[in-house]
Amino acid sequence: MDTYLSEVKTAIESGDWRSRTWWRSPLYQTDLKIGLGQIEEAFTALSKIFSKSWAIAQIDSIISEAKKPVTSDRAISPWESLLREKLAAAQSRYDEYYAASSICGAHPIFGHLFHRGGLDTFMFLYGIGSNLKSLKREILGDLPGRMSKASEFEGASAELKFLASWAAVGINLKRHVPGKGKKNCDLKISDGENAIYVEVKRLESSPTNKERSSLTDALVSSVLAQLHARGLDGLFEMELLLRPANRGEVKQTTDCIEQIANMIIRDAEQRADDKSGAWRVVDGLAKYRHIADKSRGTFGGTAGLPLDERAEADKIMDEVRDHADQIPEKGPGLFVIMGSGNRSLTLFGPKLPERIAERFMEDRTAYADVSGVLILRSLYSLEDGEVEIPLFVPNPLGPRLSIDLLKRGVPNLQKWPTEEIASPRKP
């Protein structure tokens, strides 16, 4: 057994991710010009939240959840059936974890701590640890507890990064400031001359866009299971061509996903040796390309269905309206919408901010103390990797806030509509 696999197995069996040594490599210290002391401090800060007892409880919970009987009203994909067979046959806690986590999913940070490595994982973990140790306990508030929960990790870690960016440039931070209503405002940021009252929200996709995303996920699950079962190695990409316009059509599309996946696989099997990478259309329902080259991996990606930007904007503005009284009277108030993990807030176009601006104009009273909405999103391109491009949509009728103050803590800020909305370059 190689050193890497041995370390991973030991870490998962014991629940002690710090037993792995990869993150102490001198390469990170040399290439990134970070001292070992700084690295140790950051990873120690991580271990206070993601402790050995936390890890053991996470592994126990994942395995227990995966072993629960499947209810009769839920269909099981061929891929999940295969994983459940592996779980039943597992001979070690390590094998149980791998099968169970593929069925139920694990905490978003778990894989980074226990079985990943390399520069991207190092920067991800070091960034979180550094942000944790840079903030005082009263500013962190409930963030450590929220980060320990799988369902709240992405939102809490994005909020942590947001707070740390302000602290790094010397901006004064104050948590839980009294608002106009019964509840407090999340945060007050000030530089001595200007102040902004901030409410931070992380929203799931609207029901419409959840349904559209689920179609893509269902196709991926079905095709992946058959790819592995039939040994079709290589790069595999696909895109649904159906464009359901309403819930009835979404239901019809869901019902035929398995049929679409079968047609893709049959067609791919007939061309198993094709290395051209040409896109093929299957009955006008979907298109795919398969490059028979094992070095290219097993799965390349899937393009999702077009998103309903108006539905997403209305979900945002309903949230702003319902919590506007947490902003002190006359503001200036800012609602920060975390887009991490939400496809609909990452891949939007101009219609989303247009609708947000419309909603501000439609109800002046409801948004009287709100200066605007800031959407924090990460875009990815092959050329630039992950790039954060926050977009500020002002309330034309609301109190003015200091854009200069906002820009100090929010690098790469774009203000709508005076600047073009950036989007990831197409691979």
Secondary structure, 3 states (H helix, E strand, C coil): CCHHHHHHHHHHHHCCHHHCCHHHCHHHHHHHCCCHHHHHHHHHHHHHHCCHHHHHHHHHHHHHHHCCCCCCCCCCCHHHHHHHHHHHHCCCHHHHHHHHHHHHCCCCCHHHHHCCCCHHHHHHHHHHHHHHHHCCHHHHCCHHHHHCCCCCHHHHHHHHHHHHHHHHCCCEEEEEEECCCCCEEEEEEECCCCEEEEEEEECCCCHHHHHHHHHHHHHHHHHHHHHHHHCCCCEEEEEECCCCCCHHHHHHHHHCHHHHHHHHHHHHHHCCCCCCCCCEEECCCEEEEEECCHHHCCCCEEECCCCCHHHHHHHHHHHHHHHHHHCCCCCCEEEEEECCCCHHHCCCCCHHHHHHHHHHHHCCCCCCCEEEEEEECEEEECCCEEEECCEEEECCCCCCCCHHHHHHHCCCCEECCCCCCCCCCCC
